[in-house]
Amino acid sequence: MYKFIFAIFLPVSLLLISGCKKEGEQTYIPKPKGYNRIDLPKHSYRRLTEAHPYTFEYSKYAVVEPDTFKTAGKDWIFITYPQFKANIQITYKALNNNPALLKAFIDDSYKLASKHQIRASSIQEQRVLGKTGRTAMLFKIEGDVPSPYQFYTTDSTGHFLRGAIYFPTATKNDSLAPVIDYLQADMLQLLNTLEWR
């Protein structure tokens, strides 16, 4: 009987011992929660052909739609990215060679950027010089905010254009970082190809 117990006990013991962790082996743990994979298309652009006092290049993957907000002006548009559930809102105002209007529009741009201070971890402003020599003021708003980038540009006498990238979703911006970078490149292309009509 001892031989029978020994014959069963020995193989079972060896099996259990061989299953124990050996020195230098990796311990497997569950993966942390991840984010959805976002496939970004290669940047490709086309010229805005609608009748506005401005024209620029925008993404071939975007759709231009009129701004339908109650306060929208005639030449306000959305460049909508259906794939990303995001848009770039473009607002335009004529200056009519009025320095007071220019100052008021610039002040409004700063006020609209500062509205994100409640949720923003930082707001950085930077003057950007485009390829055509035109300057723009760019606001980079970091944190979980619906508008990570805003900008304005003007010729100081006739035209004032303001834009903002918007994500009307509640997704955390760290998971949207690749899309935000993608839209930032499109925004810079818009500014570099902007022409007044």
LUMFI-237787 format. One record per atom (N, C-alpha, C): residue in three letters; x, y, z. Coordinates in steps of 0.1 Angstrom, whole numbers, padded with zeros to 4 digits, always signed. Each point is the difference from the previous one (the first is absolute). Layout:
BEGIN
alaXYZ;...
END
This chain:
BEGIN
met+0008-0012+0000;met-0008+0012+0000;met+0009+0013+0000;tyr+0011-0001+0007;tyr+0009+0011+0000;tyr+0006+0003-0014;lys+0002-0011-0007;lys+0005+0002-0014;lys-0011+0007-0009;phe-0012-0003+0002;phe-0011+0006-0007;phe-0001+0015+0003;ile+0000+0004+0013;ile+0000+0014+0004;ile+0012+0007-0006;phe+0011-0006+0001;phe+0013+0006-0004;phe-0001+0002-0016;ala-0005-0010-0007;ala-0001+0000-0014;ala-0009+0012-0005;ile-0011+0003+0008;ile-0009+0011-0004;ile+0005+0013+0005;phe+0005+0000+0013;phe+0005+0013+0006;phe+0012+0006-0007;leu+0009-0008-0004;leu+0012+0005-0006;leu-0003+0008-0013;pro-0007-0006-0010;pro-0003+0008-0012;pro-0008+0012+0002;val-0010-0001+0009;val-0008+0012+0003;val+0009+0011+0006;ser+0008-0004+0009;ser+0009+0010+0007;ser+0010+0007-0010;leu+0005-0008-0009;leu+0009+0005-0011;leu-0007+0010-0009;leu-0013-0004-0003;leu-0008+0009-0009;leu-0003+0013+0007;leu-0003+0000+0013;leu-0003+0012+0007;leu+0013+0009+0002;ile+0011-0006+0002;ile+0012+0007+0002;ile+0005+0006-0013;ser-0002-0007-0011;ser+0004+0006-0013;ser-0008+0012-0004;gly-0012+0001+0005;gly-0009+0011-0003;gly+0003+0013+0007;cys+0009-0001+0010;cys+0003+0012+0008;cys+0009+0009-0008;lys+0000+0012+0003;lys+0009+0010-0007;lys+0014-0002+0003;lys+0008+0001-0011;lys+0014-0002+0002;lys+0007+0014+0000;glu+0011+0001+0005;glu+0007+0013+0001;glu+0003+0005-0014;gly-0003+0013-0003;gly+0003+0006-0012;gly-0012+0000-0010;glu-0011-0008+0003;glu-0011+0000-0008;glu-0009+0012+0002;gln-0007+0004-0011;gln-0009+0012+0001;gln-0013-0004+0006;thr-0005+0009+0008;thr-0013-0002+0006;thr-0010+0007-0009;tyr-0011-0007-0003;tyr-0010+0006-0009;tyr-0011+0006+0008;ile-0003+0013-0003;ile-0011+0007+0007;ile-0009+0005-0011;pro-0013+0003+0003;pro-0009+0006-0009;pro+0004+0013-0006;lys-0003+0003-0013;lys+0004+0012-0006;lys-0009+0011+0006;pro+0006+0013+0001;pro-0009+0011+0004;pro-0010+0003-0011;lys-0010+0008+0004;lys-0010+0004-0009;lys+0006+0008-0011;gly-0003-0003-0013;gly+0006+0007-0011;gly-0010+0009-0007;tyr+0005+0007-0011;tyr-0009+0008-0008;tyr-0002-0006-0013;asn-0010+0004-0007;asn-0003-0004-0013;asn+0011+0004-0010;arg+0003-0009-0009;arg+0010+0004-0011;arg-0006+0009-0009;ile+0007+0011-0004;ile-0005+0010-0009;ile+0009+0000-0012;asp-0006-0004-0011;asp+0007+0000-0013;asp-0001+0014-0006;leu+0011+0006-0003;leu+0000+0014-0005;leu+0004-0001-0015;pro-0008+0006-0009;pro+0003+0000-0014;pro+0012+0010-0003;lys+0007-0002-0011;lys+0011+0009-0004;lys-0006+0013-0003;his+0007+0011+0004;his-0005+0013-0003;his-0001+0003-0015;ser-0012+0005-0004;ser-0003+0003-0014;ser-0009+0012+0000;tyr+0002+0010-0008;tyr-0008+0012+0000;tyr-0006+0004-0013;arg-0011+0008+0001;arg-0006+0007-0011;arg-0003+0014+0003;arg-0002+0008-0010;arg-0003+0014+0002;arg-0015+0003+0003;leu-0003+0009+0009;leu-0013+0004+0003;leu-0005+0008-0012;thr-0012-0004-0005;thr-0005+0007-0012;thr-0013+0008+0002;glu-0006-0002+0012;glu-0012+0008+0003;glu+0003+0015+0000;ala-0010+0008-0003;ala+0001+0014-0001;ala+0001+0007+0014;his+0012+0001+0005;his+0003+0007+0013;his+0011+0011-0003;pro+0002+0009+0009;pro+0010+0010-0001;pro+0014-0006+0002;tyr+0001-0013+0001;tyr+0013-0006+0003;tyr+0000-0014-0007;thr+0011-0005-0002;thr+0002-0014-0006;thr+0012-0006+0007;phe+0000-0013+0001;phe+0012-0007+0005;phe-0002-0015-0004;glu+0011-0008+0004;glu-0001-0014-0003;glu-0005-0007+0013;tyr-0008-0010-0002;tyr-0005-0008+0012;tyr+0000-0015-0004;ser-0001-0008+0009;ser+0001-0015-0002;ser-0010-0006-0009;lys+0004-0009-0008;lys-0009-0007-0009;lys-0009-0009+0008;tyr+0003-0003+0012;tyr-0008-0009+0009;tyr-0010+0008+0008;ala+0000+0013-0002;ala-0010+0009+0007;ala-0011+0005-0009;val-0010+0004+0006;val-0012+0006-0007;val-0002+0014+0005;val-0002+0009-0010;val-0003+0014+0004;val-0015+0002+0001;glu-0004+0005+0012;glu-0014+0002+0003;glu-0002+0014+0005;pro-0012+0007-0003;pro-0002+0013+0006;pro-0002-0001+0015;asp+0004+0011+0007;asp-0002+0001+0014;asp-0015+0003+0002;thr-0007-0008+0008;thr-0014+0002+0002;thr-0004+0005+0014;phe+0011+0004+0008;phe-0004+0006+0013;phe-0007+0013-0003;lys-0008+0004+0010;lys-0009+0012-0001;lys+0009+0012-0002;thr+0011+0001+0006;thr+0009+0012+0000;thr+0009+0000-0012;ala-0001-0011-0009;ala+0010-0001-0011;ala-0002+0011-0010;gly+0012+0004-0006;gly+0000+0009-0011;gly-0001-0006-0013;lys-0001+0008-0010;lys-0002-0005-0014;lys+0011-0009-0005;asp+0012+0003+0004;asp+0012-0008-0005;asp+0006-0009+0010;trp-0008-0004+0010;trp+0005-0009+0010;trp-0002-0015-0005;ile+0010-0008+0002;ile-0002-0014-0005;ile+0006-0010+0010;phe-0004-0013-0001;phe+0007-0011+0007;phe+0007-0008-0010;ile+0012-0004+0003;ile+0007-0010-0008;ile-0001-0013+0009;thr-0009-0009-0004;thr-0004-0011+0008;thr+0008-0013-0004;tyr+0004-0007+0010;tyr+0007-0012-0002;tyr-0009-0011+0006;pro-0008-0006-0009;pro-0010-0011+0005;pro+0007-0012+0006;gln+0012-0004-0005;gln+0007-0011+0005;gln+0005+0002+0015;phe+0003+0012+0003;phe+0005+0003+0014;phe-0010+0007+0009;lys-0012+0003-0005;lys-0010+0007+0007;lys+0006+0013+0006;ala+0006+0008-0009;ala+0007+0012+0004;ala-0003+0010-0012;asn+0003+0013+0003;asn-0001+0010-0010;asn+0009+0012+0003;ile+0002+0008-0010;ile+0007+0012+0001;ile-0010+0011-0003;gln-0003+0008+0010;gln-0010+0011-0003;gln+0008+0012-0005;ile-0005+0006-0011;ile+0006+0012-0005;ile-0010+0011+0001;thr+0004+0011+0006;thr-0008+0012+0000;thr+0007+0011-0007;tyr-0007+0008-0007;tyr+0006+0011-0008;tyr-0008+0013+0003;lys+0008+0011+0001;lys-0006+0013+0002;lys+0007+0010-0008;ala-0007+0009-0007;ala+0006+0011-0008;ala+0004+0011+0010;leu+0012+0006-0003;leu+0005+0011+0009;leu-0004+0014-0005;asn-0002+0001-0013;asn-0003+0013-0006;asn+0010+0011+0004;asn+0012-0003+0001;asn+0011+0010+0004;asn-0003+0007+0013;asn-0006-0008+0010;asn-0004+0006+0013;asn+0009-0006+0011;pro+0010+0008+0005;pro+0008-0006+0011;pro-0007-0004+0013;ala-0011+0007+0003;ala-0008-0004+0012;ala-0006-0014-0002;leu-0005-0003-0012;leu-0005-0013-0003;leu+0011-0011+0002;leu+0011+0003-0006;leu+0012-0009+0001;leu+0003-0003+0015;lys+0001+0010+0008;lys+0003-0002+0014;lys-0011-0008+0007;ala-0013+0002-0003;ala-0011-0007+0006;ala+0001-0015-0004;phe+0003-0003-0013;phe+0000-0014-0005;phe+0012-0007+0007;ile+0011+0007+0001;ile+0012-0007+0007;ile-0003-0003+0014;asp-0006+0010+0007;asp-0004-0002+0014;asp-0010-0012+0002;asp-0009-0001-0010;asp-0010-0011+0001;asp+0007-0013-0002;ser+0011-0001-0008;ser+0007-0012-0002;ser+0007-0004+0013;tyr+0006+0009+0007;tyr+0006-0003+0012;tyr-0010-0004+0011;lys-0012+0006+0000;lys-0010-0004+0009;lys-0005-0014-0002;leu-0002-0003-0013;leu-0005-0014-0004;leu+0011-0010+0004;ala+0012+0003-0002;ala+0011-0010+0004;ala+0000-0001+0015;ser-0001+0010+0007;ser+0001+0000+0015;ser-0013-0007+0007;lys-0010-0002-0008;lys-0012-0006+0006;lys+0003-0015+0004;his+0011-0005-0006;his+0004-0014+0003;his+0009-0001+0013;gln+0002+0011+0006;gln+0009+0000+0012;gln-0004-0010+0011;ile-0013-0002+0001;ile-0006-0008+0011;ile+0005-0014-0001;arg+0001-0006-0012;arg+0004-0013-0002;arg+0014-0002-0006;ala+0006+0011-0004;ala+0013+0000-0007;ala+0011-0002+0010;ser+0011-0007-0003;ser+0011-0001+0009;ser+0010+0011-0004;ser-0001+0005-0013;ser+0008+0011-0004;ser-0005+0006-0013;ile+0002+0013-0002;ile-0004+0006-0013;ile+0013+0007-0005;gln+0005-0004-0011;gln+0012+0006-0006;gln-0004+0008-0012;glu+0005+0012-0001;glu-0002+0007-0013;glu+0013+0002-0007;gln-0001-0001-0013;gln+0012+0001-0009;gln-0004+0007-0013;arg+0009+0009-0003;arg-0001+0007-0013;arg+0006-0009-0011;val-0007-0003-0010;val+0005-0009-0011;val+0001+0007-0013;leu+0011-0001-0006;leu+0003+0006-0013;leu-0002-0011-0011;gly-0010+0003-0008;gly-0003-0010-0011;gly+0010+0001-0012;lys-0002-0009-0009;lys+0009-0001-0012;lys-0002+0012-0009;thr-0012+0006+0001;thr-0003+0012-0009;thr+0004+0013+0007;gly+0006-0001+0012;gly+0004+0012+0008;gly-0011+0006+0009;arg-0012-0007-0001;arg-0011+0005+0009;arg+0002-0006+0014;thr-0003+0008+0010;thr+0001-0004+0014;thr-0014-0004+0005;ala+0001-0009+0010;ala-0012-0004+0007;ala+0003-0002+0014;met-0010+0002+0009;met+0002-0002+0014;met-0007-0014+0003;leu+0008-0009+0005;leu-0004-0014+0003;leu-0001-0002+0015;phe-0012-0006+0005;phe-0001-0003+0014;phe-0001-0015+0001;lys+0010-0006+0007;lys+0000-0014+0003;lys-0006-0002+0014;ile-0011-0007+0001;ile-0007-0001+0013;ile+0001-0015+0004;glu+0008-0002+0011;glu+0003-0014+0004;glu-0009-0004+0011;gly-0004-0013+0001;gly-0009-0005+0010;gly-0012-0006-0007;asp-0010-0004+0008;asp-0012-0006-0005;asp-0010+0011-0004;val+0003+0007-0011;val-0009+0011-0005;val-0005-0004-0014;pro-0012+0006-0003;pro-0006-0003-0013;pro+0007+0006-0012;ser+0009+0010+0003;ser+0007+0007-0011;ser+0015+0001+0003;pro+0008-0009-0005;pro+0014+0000+0003;pro+0008+0010-0007;tyr-0005+0005-0011;tyr+0007+0011-0008;tyr-0010+0010-0005;gln+0004+0013+0002;gln-0007+0011-0006;gln+0010+0010-0006;phe-0005+0007-0010;phe+0009+0010-0007;phe-0007+0012-0005;tyr+0007+0010-0003;tyr-0006+0011-0008;tyr+0011+0006-0009;thr-0004+0005-0011;thr+0009+0007-0009;thr-0008+0012-0007;thr+0008+0010-0004;thr-0006+0012-0005;thr+0010+0007-0009;asp-0006+0008-0009;asp+0009+0009-0008;asp+0000+0014+0006;ser-0007+0002+0011;ser-0001+0012+0008;ser-0009+0011-0006;thr-0004-0001-0012;thr-0009+0010-0006;thr-0013-0005-0005;gly+0000-0012-0007;gly-0012-0004-0006;gly-0006-0013+0005;his+0009-0009+0005;his-0005-0014+0003;his+0005-0005+0013;phe-0009-0007+0007;phe+0003-0006+0013;phe-0006-0014+0000;leu+0009-0010+0001;leu-0004-0014+0000;leu+0004-0007+0013;arg-0010-0007+0006;arg+0003-0007+0012;arg-0004-0015-0002;gly+0008-0009+0006;gly-0003-0014-0001;gly+0002-0007+0013;ala-0007-0012+0002;ala+0001-0008+0012;ala-0003-0014-0004;ile+0009-0009+0005;ile-0002-0015-0001;ile-0009-0004+0011;tyr-0011-0007-0003;tyr-0010-0004+0010;tyr-0002-0015+0000;phe-0001-0006+0011;phe-0004-0014+0002;phe-0013+0000+0009;pro-0011-0001-0006;pro-0013+0000+0008;pro-0002-0014+0007;thr+0011-0006+0005;thr-0002-0013+0006;thr+0006+0001+0014;ala-0003-0009+0009;ala+0005+0000+0014;ala+0013-0008+0001;thr+0006-0004-0011;thr+0012-0009+0001;thr+0012+0008+0005;lys+0008-0007+0008;lys+0012+0007+0006;lys+0010+0003-0011;asn+0006+0012+0001;asn+0009+0005-0011;asn+0012-0008-0001;asp+0005-0008+0010;asp+0011-0008-0002;asp-0002-0012-0009;ser-0013-0004-0001;ser-0003-0011-0010;ser-0002+0006-0014;leu-0003+0013+0000;leu-0002+0007-0013;leu+0013+0006-0006;ala+0011-0001+0007;ala+0013+0006-0003;ala+0004-0002-0015;pro-0001-0012-0005;pro+0003-0001-0015;pro-0009+0008-0009;val-0013+0001+0003;val-0009+0007-0008;val+0002+0015+0002;ile+0003+0004+0012;ile+0003+0015+0002;ile+0012+0004-0008;asp+0011-0008+0000;asp+0012+0003-0008;asp-0003+0000-0015;tyr-0009-0009-0004;tyr-0004-0001-0014;tyr-0007+0013-0004;leu-0010+0004+0008;leu-0007+0012-0003;leu+0008+0013+0001;gln+0010+0000+0009;gln+0009+0011+0001;gln+0008+0002-0013;ala+0004-0011-0006;ala+0007+0001-0013;ala-0009+0006-0011;asp-0013-0004+0001;asp-0010+0005-0010;asp-0002+0015+0003;met-0001+0004+0012;met-0002+0014+0004;met+0012+0008-0005;leu+0012-0005+0001;leu+0012+0008-0005;leu+0000+0001-0015;gln-0005-0011-0007;gln-0001+0000-0014;gln-0010+0011-0004;leu-0011+0001+0007;leu-0010+0010-0003;leu+0006+0014+0001;leu+0008+0002+0011;leu+0006+0014+0002;leu+0010+0003-0010;asn+0008-0011-0004;asn+0011+0003-0010;asn-0006+0002-0014;thr-0012-0004-0003;thr-0006+0001-0013;thr-0011+0011-0001;leu-0002+0007+0011;leu-0011+0010+0001;leu+0003+0011-0009;glu-0010+0004-0008;glu+0000+0012-0009;glu-0013+0008+0002;trp+0001+0013+0000;trp-0012+0008+0001;trp-0005+0003-0014;arg-0013+0001-0001;arg-0006+0003-0014;arg-0005+0014+0000;
END
